[in-house]
Amino acid sequence: MAQKDITLRVLKSIESRIADKEDIEVKAENIPERKALVVFTGSNIHLKDRVKELRELRDKGIQISLAFSFMAERILDLDDIVRPLRPLNIYKEEDVFQLEDLVEEYHLLIGPNITTNTLSKVALGIIDSFIPTLIWTYLYRKKPVYLDFSSARDFLGVKSDNKKINGMLDSYVKTLLEMGAVELIPGRYVEVVDNRRATSSGSVDKKIITEKDISALKEGDKLVLPRGTILTPLAKEKAKLLGIGLEIEK
């Protein structure tokens, strides 16, 4: 009798887990743009903050899988990333051979710690390793790509005073943005991703102002921004250069 009770409890537990899994799968199928491939390169600058923001995205319903570059596997503490994010899957350098399947399975790509190396490779079309190849392919296919460039701009955690280096980095960032990438603003990951998805469906008035938007204005112009508008770092620099006044709508 006791053996029968144990068997029934085990079967009931298995049945419950299967039902829960099926329920999750149905919900995921009914919600578009819910699977993201998060790519990590070899920078640990502000990594805990980035992981926290990725957790917020996950808590908003975006299912996350992780992809690590060769250097990321050796430099980063993978457990500090994997444990809080609880990814669906983990991919590494050798998974470059699954490229077609990855691009097909994951609707959007997120890069929270893009290094100068990865930034320059993609901008120059050098796709000789896993993460640059993934980013290039997503952009090539016109699939959503969200990249945080602050790790490249703050090499070793410090901004450079070298104007030539800063100019080169800005040029690479501008190239990726022109290729279709969206810049992730530290502290505002959820807002940027939600804004892009909502804007594509025409359901909100919020907008991301880029350098291109600022360049279309005349020197000395004044731009009044609705509350919730996101201004990229390059847009801020361009506005300062052109003497364009920025004001938040009251």
Secondary structure, DSSP 8 states (H G I E B T S, - for coil): -HHHHHHHHHHHHHHHHHHHHHHHHHHHHHSSS-EEEEEE-S--TTHHHHHHHHHHHHHTT-EEEEEE-HHHHHHS-HHHHHHHH--S-EE-GGGGGGHHHHHHH-SEEEETT--HHHHHHHHHT---SHHHHHHHHHHHTT--EEE--HHHHTGGG-----HHHHHHHHHHHHHHHHHT-EE--TT-HHHHHHHHHHHHTT-----EE-HHHHHTS-TT-EEEE-TT-EE-HHHHHHHHHHT-EEEE--
